Amino acid sequence: MAENKQRVFFDTNVLVDVLVGEIRPSHNASLQMFQAARAGLFEAFITTQSIIDAEFISNRSPGSKNPNFHNKMLYIMSFVNITQIDGMSIRKALKNPTGDFEDDAQFAQADSEDFDIVVTSDRRFLARQSADGPQILTPEGLIEKMS
């Protein structure tokens, strides 16, 4: 009988936490989450947009340089599933704006794929918790939940 693992969606900032490093407040917890995903404790997902945004942030933002981005991403992609933000999610994000379109699109995609948990360190994203949607946790919250 196949084991049903929880499906966990990582917001862009969680990927950035891992790629940029210890200057990010949630780096350690985010790194532990990726290690748990690699160990197969749950199914992890990120969007193609998260990868593109993370590359920009980790290589092009002032004061940031990540020369190993491509190798790190290829490694992460060996155990994290990649999903695309689809047209329906873009429409939903456009119809329900909160002032951060990237978050709106990420949230709409996470909601449309029926993930069990969404992980983010963005406090505005955390405020989107609803009774009928996925549980929204910080990286630290997911680590605590797994303990």
MIDOPA-406013 format. One record per residue: residue number from 1; x, y, z of N, C-alpha, C in turn; residue in three letters. Coordinates in Angstrom, 2 decimals, decimal comma, padded with zeros to 5 digits, m for minus. Layout:
N
REC / k / n_px / n_py / n_pz / ca_px / ca_py / ca_pz / c_px / c_py / c_pz / r
REC / NUM / X / Y / Z / X / Y / Z / X / Y / Z / ALA
...
This chain:
147
REC / k / n_px / n_py / n_pz / ca_px / ca_py / ca_pz / c_px / c_py / c_pz / r
REC / 1 / 000,84 / m001,19 / 000,00 / 000,00 / 000,00 / 000,00 / 000,89 / 001,25 / 000,00 / MET
REC / 2 / 000,62 / 002,16 / m000,88 / 001,43 / 003,39 / m001,01 / 001,15 / 004,32 / 000,16 / ALA
REC / 3 / 002,19 / 004,93 / 000,64 / 002,09 / 005,88 / 001,75 / 001,67 / 007,25 / 001,21 / GLU
REC / 4 / 000,68 / 007,86 / 001,84 / 000,25 / 009,20 / 001,44 / 001,05 / 010,22 / 002,23 / ASN
REC / 5 / 001,98 / 010,85 / 001,57 / 002,79 / 011,88 / 002,21 / 002,09 / 013,22 / 002,07 / LYS
REC / 6 / 002,33 / 014,07 / 003,05 / 001,78 / 015,42 / 002,95 / 002,46 / 016,14 / 001,80 / GLN
REC / 7 / 001,67 / 016,97 / 001,14 / 002,15 / 017,79 / 000,03 / 002,40 / 019,19 / 000,57 / ARG
REC / 8 / 003,65 / 019,63 / 000,50 / 004,05 / 020,90 / 001,11 / 004,57 / 021,85 / 000,02 / VAL
REC / 9 / 003,96 / 023,03 / m000,03 / 004,32 / 024,05 / m001,00 / 005,24 / 025,07 / m000,33 / PHE
REC / 10 / 006,41 / 025,30 / m000,91 / 007,36 / 026,30 / m000,40 / 007,21 / 027,59 / m001,18 / PHE
REC / 11 / 006,95 / 028,67 / m000,48 / 006,90 / 029,99 / m001,10 / 008,31 / 030,40 / m001,52 / ASP
REC / 12 / 008,40 / 031,38 / m002,40 / 009,68 / 031,84 / m002,93 / 010,68 / 032,19 / m001,83 / THR
REC / 13 / 010,21 / 032,87 / m000,78 / 011,16 / 033,33 / 000,23 / 011,84 / 032,18 / 000,97 / ASN
REC / 14 / 011,22 / 031,01 / 001,00 / 011,84 / 029,85 / 001,63 / 013,01 / 029,36 / 000,78 / VAL
REC / 15 / 012,83 / 029,35 / m000,52 / 013,92 / 028,99 / m001,43 / 015,05 / 030,01 / m001,32 / LEU
REC / 16 / 014,70 / 031,28 / m001,26 / 015,71 / 032,33 / m001,12 / 016,46 / 032,17 / 000,21 / VAL
REC / 17 / 015,75 / 031,81 / 001,28 / 016,40 / 031,58 / 002,58 / 017,56 / 030,59 / 002,44 / ASP
REC / 18 / 017,32 / 029,51 / 001,71 / 018,33 / 028,46 / 001,55 / 019,46 / 028,92 / 000,64 / VAL
REC / 19 / 019,12 / 029,58 / m000,45 / 020,14 / 029,95 / m001,43 / 021,01 / 031,11 / m000,99 / LEU
REC / 20 / 020,43 / 032,08 / m000,32 / 021,20 / 033,28 / 000,08 / 022,03 / 032,99 / 001,33 / VAL
REC / 21 / 021,50 / 032,24 / 002,25 / 022,29 / 031,83 / 003,40 / 021,92 / 032,48 / 004,70 / GLY
REC / 22 / 022,88 / 032,45 / 005,60 / 022,65 / 032,80 / 007,00 / 022,27 / 034,25 / 007,26 / GLU
REC / 23 / 022,39 / 035,11 / 006,26 / 021,95 / 036,50 / 006,49 / 020,43 / 036,58 / 006,55 / ILE
REC / 24 / 019,76 / 035,52 / 006,12 / 018,29 / 035,47 / 006,17 / 017,85 / 034,88 / 007,51 / ARG
REC / 25 / 016,89 / 035,52 / 008,19 / 016,47 / 035,06 / 009,52 / 015,96 / 033,62 / 009,57 / PRO
REC / 26 / 015,31 / 033,15 / 008,53 / 014,76 / 031,78 / 008,54 / 015,65 / 030,77 / 007,83 / SER
REC / 27 / 016,90 / 031,13 / 007,59 / 017,80 / 030,24 / 006,85 / 017,88 / 028,85 / 007,47 / HIS
REC / 28 / 018,16 / 028,76 / 008,75 / 018,36 / 027,45 / 009,37 / 017,11 / 026,58 / 009,30 / ASN
REC / 29 / 015,95 / 027,14 / 009,61 / 014,71 / 026,37 / 009,56 / 014,39 / 025,96 / 008,12 / ALA
REC / 30 / 014,59 / 026,87 / 007,18 / 014,33 / 026,54 / 005,77 / 015,27 / 025,43 / 005,30 / SER
REC / 31 / 016,52 / 025,49 / 005,69 / 017,47 / 024,45 / 005,33 / 017,04 / 023,10 / 005,91 / LEU
REC / 32 / 016,57 / 023,10 / 007,15 / 016,08 / 021,86 / 007,76 / 014,88 / 021,31 / 006,99 / GLN
REC / 33 / 014,01 / 022,19 / 006,50 / 012,85 / 021,75 / 005,72 / 013,30 / 021,07 / 004,42 / MET
REC / 34 / 014,26 / 021,67 / 003,75 / 014,76 / 021,08 / 002,51 / 015,42 / 019,74 / 002,78 / PHE
REC / 35 / 016,11 / 019,63 / 003,90 / 016,73 / 018,34 / 004,27 / 015,64 / 017,30 / 004,55 / GLN
REC / 36 / 014,55 / 017,71 / 005,19 / 013,43 / 016,79 / 005,45 / 012,78 / 016,35 / 004,14 / ALA
REC / 37 / 012,67 / 017,27 / 003,20 / 012,11 / 016,92 / 001,89 / 013,03 / 015,93 / 001,19 / ALA
REC / 38 / 014,32 / 016,18 / 001,25 / 015,29 / 015,28 / 000,62 / 015,21 / 013,89 / 001,25 / ARG
REC / 39 / 014,95 / 013,82 / 002,55 / 014,82 / 012,55 / 003,26 / 013,49 / 011,85 / 002,98 / ALA
REC / 40 / 012,59 / 012,54 / 002,26 / 011,32 / 011,94 / 001,88 / 010,24 / 012,00 / 002,95 / GLY
REC / 41 / 010,36 / 012,92 / 003,91 / 009,36 / 013,02 / 004,97 / 008,04 / 013,61 / 004,48 / LEU
REC / 42 / 008,09 / 014,33 / 003,37 / 006,90 / 014,89 / 002,72 / 007,26 / 015,19 / 001,28 / PHE
REC / 43 / 006,26 / 015,45 / 000,47 / 006,50 / 015,87 / m000,91 / 006,59 / 017,39 / m000,94 / GLU
REC / 44 / 007,67 / 017,94 / m001,44 / 007,87 / 019,39 / m001,49 / 007,68 / 019,89 / m002,91 / ALA
REC / 45 / 007,14 / 021,11 / m003,01 / 006,87 / 021,74 / m004,30 / 007,30 / 023,19 / m004,27 / PHE
REC / 46 / 007,84 / 023,67 / m005,39 / 008,10 / 025,09 / m005,63 / 007,63 / 025,39 / m007,05 / ILE
REC / 47 / 007,43 / 026,67 / m007,33 / 007,01 / 027,04 / m008,69 / 008,21 / 027,42 / m009,54 / THR
REC / 48 / 008,00 / 027,36 / m010,83 / 009,03 / 027,83 / m011,75 / 009,31 / 029,31 / m011,49 / THR
REC / 49 / 008,28 / 030,06 / m011,14 / 008,47 / 031,49 / m010,85 / 009,38 / 031,69 / m009,64 / GLN
REC / 50 / 009,25 / 030,81 / m008,64 / 010,12 / 030,90 / m007,46 / 011,59 / 030,74 / m007,84 / SER
REC / 51 / 011,85 / 029,83 / m008,76 / 013,23 / 029,61 / m009,20 / 013,76 / 030,86 / m009,89 / ILE
REC / 52 / 012,97 / 031,43 / m010,77 / 013,38 / 032,64 / m011,49 / 013,60 / 033,79 / m010,53 / ILE
REC / 53 / 012,64 / 034,00 / m009,61 / 012,78 / 035,08 / m008,63 / 013,97 / 034,86 / m007,71 / ASP
REC / 54 / 014,19 / 033,63 / m007,29 / 015,31 / 033,32 / m006,39 / 016,65 / 033,59 / m007,08 / ALA
REC / 55 / 016,72 / 033,28 / m008,36 / 017,96 / 033,57 / m009,10 / 018,22 / 035,06 / m009,12 / GLU
REC / 56 / 017,19 / 035,83 / m009,39 / 017,34 / 037,28 / m009,44 / 017,78 / 037,82 / m008,08 / PHE
REC / 57 / 017,11 / 037,40 / m007,03 / 017,42 / 037,89 / m005,69 / 018,82 / 037,47 / m005,26 / ILE
REC / 58 / 019,18 / 036,22 / m005,51 / 020,46 / 035,74 / m005,01 / 021,66 / 036,16 / m005,86 / SER
REC / 59 / 021,43 / 036,60 / m007,07 / 022,55 / 036,99 / m007,93 / 022,56 / 038,44 / m008,38 / ASN
REC / 60 / 021,43 / 039,11 / m008,31 / 021,37 / 040,45 / m008,88 / 020,99 / 041,54 / m007,91 / ARG
REC / 61 / 020,56 / 041,17 / m006,73 / 020,23 / 042,19 / m005,75 / 021,51 / 042,82 / m005,22 / SER
REC / 62 / 021,45 / 044,11 / m004,87 / 022,65 / 044,75 / m004,33 / 023,18 / 043,99 / m003,12 / PRO
REC / 63 / 024,49 / 043,73 / m003,14 / 025,14 / 043,05 / m002,01 / 025,02 / 041,54 / m002,03 / GLY
REC / 64 / 024,33 / 040,97 / m003,01 / 024,17 / 039,52 / m003,08 / 024,91 / 038,97 / m004,28 / SER
REC / 65 / 025,58 / 037,87 / m004,09 / 026,19 / 037,14 / m005,19 / 026,18 / 035,66 / m004,84 / LYS
REC / 66 / 025,65 / 034,85 / m005,72 / 025,56 / 033,42 / m005,48 / 026,08 / 032,71 / m006,73 / ASN
REC / 67 / 027,40 / 032,57 / m006,84 / 027,97 / 031,98 / m008,05 / 027,59 / 030,51 / m008,24 / PRO
REC / 68 / 027,12 / 029,84 / m007,21 / 026,77 / 028,43 / m007,32 / 025,27 / 028,22 / m007,48 / ASN
REC / 69 / 024,54 / 029,26 / m007,85 / 023,09 / 029,15 / m007,95 / 022,66 / 027,97 / m008,81 / PHE
REC / 70 / 023,21 / 027,83 / m010,00 / 022,77 / 026,80 / m010,93 / 022,98 / 025,40 / m010,37 / HIS
REC / 71 / 024,13 / 025,15 / m009,78 / 024,39 / 023,84 / m009,18 / 023,48 / 023,58 / m007,98 / ASN
REC / 72 / 023,27 / 024,60 / m007,16 / 022,38 / 024,44 / m006,01 / 020,96 / 024,14 / m006,47 / LYS
REC / 73 / 020,49 / 024,85 / m007,49 / 019,12 / 024,63 / m007,98 / 018,97 / 023,25 / m008,59 / MET
REC / 74 / 019,96 / 022,81 / m009,35 / 019,88 / 021,46 / m009,92 / 019,80 / 020,41 / m008,82 / LEU
REC / 75 / 020,55 / 020,62 / m007,75 / 020,50 / 019,69 / m006,62 / 019,12 / 019,72 / m005,96 / TYR
REC / 76 / 018,61 / 020,91 / m005,68 / 017,29 / 021,04 / m005,07 / 016,22 / 020,39 / m005,94 / ILE
REC / 77 / 016,34 / 020,58 / m007,24 / 015,35 / 020,00 / m008,16 / 015,41 / 018,48 / m008,21 / MET
REC / 78 / 016,44 / 017,88 / m007,65 / 016,51 / 016,41 / m007,63 / 015,57 / 015,82 / m006,58 / SER
REC / 79 / 015,06 / 016,64 / m005,65 / 014,14 / 016,11 / m004,63 / 012,93 / 017,00 / m004,36 / PHE
REC / 80 / 012,82 / 018,13 / m005,05 / 011,67 / 019,02 / m004,91 / 010,93 / 019,04 / m006,24 / VAL
REC / 81 / 009,62 / 018,91 / m006,19 / 008,80 / 018,95 / m007,39 / 008,62 / 020,39 / m007,86 / ASN
REC / 82 / 008,55 / 020,56 / m009,16 / 008,39 / 021,88 / m009,75 / 006,99 / 021,98 / m010,35 / ILE
REC / 83 / 006,29 / 023,05 / m010,04 / 004,97 / 023,29 / m010,59 / 004,96 / 024,66 / m011,26 / THR
REC / 84 / 004,06 / 024,85 / m012,20 / 003,96 / 026,13 / m012,91 / 002,71 / 026,87 / m012,46 / GLN
REC / 85 / 002,84 / 028,17 / m012,30 / 001,67 / 028,99 / m012,01 / 000,87 / 029,06 / m013,31 / ILE
REC / 86 / m000,34 / 028,54 / m013,28 / m001,12 / 028,45 / m014,51 / m002,03 / 029,66 / m014,71 / ASP
REC / 87 / m002,68 / 029,69 / m015,86 / m003,54 / 030,82 / m016,22 / m004,68 / 031,03 / m015,25 / GLY
REC / 88 / m005,27 / 029,95 / m014,75 / m006,37 / 030,08 / m013,79 / m005,88 / 030,76 / m012,50 / MET
REC / 89 / m004,69 / 030,41 / m012,06 / m004,15 / 031,02 / m010,85 / m003,82 / 032,49 / m011,08 / SER
REC / 90 / m003,32 / 032,82 / m012,26 / m003,06 / 034,23 / m012,58 / m004,36 / 035,01 / m012,57 / ILE
REC / 91 / m005,41 / 034,46 / m013,16 / m006,71 / 035,13 / m013,14 / m007,21 / 035,34 / m011,71 / ARG
REC / 92 / m007,09 / 034,30 / m010,89 / m007,52 / 034,40 / m009,50 / m006,71 / 035,48 / m008,76 / LYS
REC / 93 / m005,41 / 035,53 / m009,02 / m004,56 / 036,54 / m008,38 / m004,95 / 037,95 / m008,82 / ALA
REC / 94 / m005,30 / 038,10 / m010,11 / m005,71 / 039,41 / m010,61 / m007,05 / 039,86 / m010,04 / LEU
REC / 95 / m007,93 / 038,89 / m009,77 / m009,26 / 039,21 / m009,23 / m009,25 / 039,45 / m007,72 / LYS
REC / 96 / m008,21 / 038,99 / m007,04 / m008,13 / 039,10 / m005,58 / m006,81 / 039,74 / m005,16 / ASN
REC / 97 / m006,56 / 040,96 / m005,60 / m005,27 / 041,57 / m005,30 / m005,12 / 041,97 / m003,83 / PRO
REC / 98 / m003,90 / 041,80 / m003,32 / m003,60 / 042,22 / m001,95 / m002,51 / 043,29 / m001,92 / THR
REC / 99 / m001,98 / 043,61 / m003,09 / m000,89 / 044,58 / m003,14 / 000,46 / 043,94 / m003,43 / GLY
REC / 100 / 000,53 / 042,60 / m003,43 / 001,76 / 041,89 / m003,77 / 001,39 / 040,79 / m004,77 / ASP
REC / 101 / 001,49 / 041,12 / m006,05 / 001,03 / 040,21 / m007,09 / 001,76 / 038,88 / m007,07 / PHE
REC / 102 / 003,06 / 038,88 / m006,80 / 003,82 / 037,62 / m006,76 / 003,24 / 036,72 / m005,68 / GLU
REC / 103 / 002,96 / 037,26 / m004,51 / 002,34 / 036,47 / m003,44 / 000,95 / 036,00 / m003,85 / ASP
REC / 104 / 000,18 / 036,89 / m004,47 / m001,18 / 036,52 / m004,89 / m001,14 / 035,33 / m005,85 / ASP
REC / 105 / m000,21 / 035,36 / m006,79 / m000,10 / 034,27 / m007,77 / 000,39 / 032,98 / m007,11 / ALA
REC / 106 / 001,38 / 033,09 / m006,23 / 001,88 / 031,91 / m005,52 / 000,76 / 031,28 / m004,70 / GLN
REC / 107 / 000,03 / 032,11 / m003,97 / m001,04 / 031,61 / m003,11 / m002,15 / 030,97 / m003,94 / PHE
REC / 108 / m002,52 / 031,60 / m005,04 / m003,57 / 031,04 / m005,90 / m003,15 / 029,68 / m006,44 / ALA
REC / 109 / m001,88 / 029,54 / m006,83 / m001,41 / 028,25 / m007,33 / m001,39 / 027,21 / m006,23 / GLN
REC / 110 / m000,91 / 027,59 / m005,06 / m000,89 / 026,65 / m003,93 / m002,30 / 026,19 / m003,59 / ALA
REC / 111 / m003,23 / 027,10 / m003,61 / m004,62 / 026,79 / m003,29 / m005,24 / 025,88 / m004,36 / ASP
REC / 112 / m004,89 / 026,10 / m005,62 / m005,49 / 025,32 / m006,70 / m005,00 / 023,88 / m006,74 / SER
REC / 113 / m003,83 / 023,62 / m006,20 / m003,27 / 022,26 / m006,25 / m003,54 / 021,46 / m004,98 / GLU
REC / 114 / m004,35 / 022,00 / m004,10 / m004,74 / 021,29 / m002,88 / m003,55 / 020,80 / m002,06 / ASP
REC / 115 / m002,61 / 021,67 / m001,82 / m001,50 / 021,32 / m000,95 / m001,99 / 021,25 / 000,49 / PHE
REC / 116 / m001,37 / 020,41 / 001,28 / m001,73 / 020,28 / 002,69 / m001,20 / 021,46 / 003,49 / ASP
REC / 117 / 000,01 / 021,89 / 003,15 / 000,70 / 022,93 / 003,91 / 001,38 / 023,89 / 002,93 / ILE
REC / 118 / 001,32 / 025,17 / 003,22 / 002,09 / 026,19 / 002,52 / 003,07 / 026,75 / 003,53 / VAL
REC / 119 / 004,33 / 026,84 / 003,16 / 005,36 / 027,36 / 004,06 / 005,89 / 028,67 / 003,50 / VAL
REC / 120 / 005,91 / 029,68 / 004,35 / 006,38 / 031,01 / 003,96 / 006,93 / 031,72 / 005,18 / THR
REC / 121 / 007,85 / 032,62 / 004,96 / 008,29 / 033,49 / 006,06 / 007,74 / 034,90 / 005,87 / SER
REC / 122 / 006,88 / 035,07 / 004,89 / 006,25 / 036,35 / 004,61 / 005,03 / 036,51 / 005,53 / ASP
REC / 123 / 005,07 / 037,46 / 006,43 / 004,00 / 037,65 / 007,42 / 002,66 / 037,96 / 006,76 / ARG
REC / 124 / 002,67 / 038,70 / 005,66 / 001,40 / 038,99 / 004,96 / 000,79 / 037,73 / 004,37 / ARG
REC / 125 / 001,64 / 036,85 / 003,88 / 001,18 / 035,58 / 003,33 / 000,57 / 034,73 / 004,44 / PHE
REC / 126 / 001,18 / 034,76 / 005,62 / 000,68 / 033,99 / 006,77 / m000,73 / 034,41 / 007,16 / LEU
REC / 127 / m001,06 / 035,67 / 006,92 / m002,37 / 036,19 / 007,30 / m003,49 / 035,63 / 006,42 / ALA
REC / 128 / m003,15 / 034,89 / 005,38 / m004,15 / 034,35 / 004,45 / m004,78 / 033,04 / 004,94 / ARG
REC / 129 / m004,40 / 032,59 / 006,10 / m004,93 / 031,33 / 006,63 / m006,45 / 031,34 / 006,62 / GLN
REC / 130 / m007,04 / 030,27 / 006,10 / m008,50 / 030,15 / 006,10 / m008,87 / 028,73 / 006,50 / SER
REC / 131 / m010,10 / 028,56 / 006,94 / m010,55 / 027,26 / 007,43 / m010,58 / 026,21 / 006,33 / ALA
REC / 132 / m010,83 / 026,63 / 005,09 / m010,97 / 025,64 / 004,01 / m009,73 / 025,53 / 003,11 / ASP
REC / 133 / m008,69 / 026,30 / 003,40 / m007,48 / 026,26 / 002,58 / m006,38 / 025,45 / 003,25 / GLY
REC / 134 / m005,21 / 025,42 / 002,62 / m004,09 / 024,70 / 003,21 / m003,62 / 025,39 / 004,49 / PRO
REC / 135 / m003,02 / 024,62 / 005,37 / m002,43 / 025,19 / 006,58 / m001,22 / 026,02 / 006,15 / GLN
REC / 136 / m001,07 / 027,22 / 006,70 / 000,04 / 028,09 / 006,34 / 000,95 / 028,20 / 007,56 / ILE
REC / 137 / 002,22 / 027,84 / 007,37 / 003,18 / 027,82 / 008,46 / 004,45 / 028,57 / 008,08 / LEU
REC / 138 / 005,17 / 029,04 / 009,07 / 006,52 / 029,55 / 008,86 / 007,45 / 028,34 / 008,74 / THR
REC / 139 / 008,67 / 028,55 / 008,25 / 009,62 / 027,44 / 008,24 / 009,81 / 026,86 / 009,65 / PRO
REC / 140 / 009,89 / 027,72 / 010,64 / 010,04 / 027,27 / 012,03 / 008,81 / 026,48 / 012,47 / GLU
REC / 141 / 007,62 / 026,91 / 012,02 / 006,39 / 026,21 / 012,35 / 006,35 / 024,80 / 011,77 / GLY
REC / 142 / 006,84 / 024,64 / 010,54 / 006,86 / 023,30 / 009,95 / 007,85 / 022,40 / 010,69 / LEU
REC / 143 / 009,01 / 022,94 / 011,04 / 010,00 / 022,15 / 011,79 / 009,40 / 021,70 / 013,12 / ILE
REC / 144 / 008,70 / 022,61 / 013,79 / 008,05 / 022,27 / 015,06 / 006,99 / 021,19 / 014,85 / GLU
REC / 145 / 006,21 / 021,30 / 013,80 / 005,16 / 020,33 / 013,49 / 005,75 / 018,95 / 013,22 / LYS
REC / 146 / 006,91 / 018,90 / 012,60 / 007,55 / 017,63 / 012,27 / 008,19 / 016,98 / 013,49 / MET
REC / 147 / 008,43 / 017,76 / 014,53 / 009,12 / 017,22 / 015,74 / 008,21 / 016,35 / 016,56 / SER
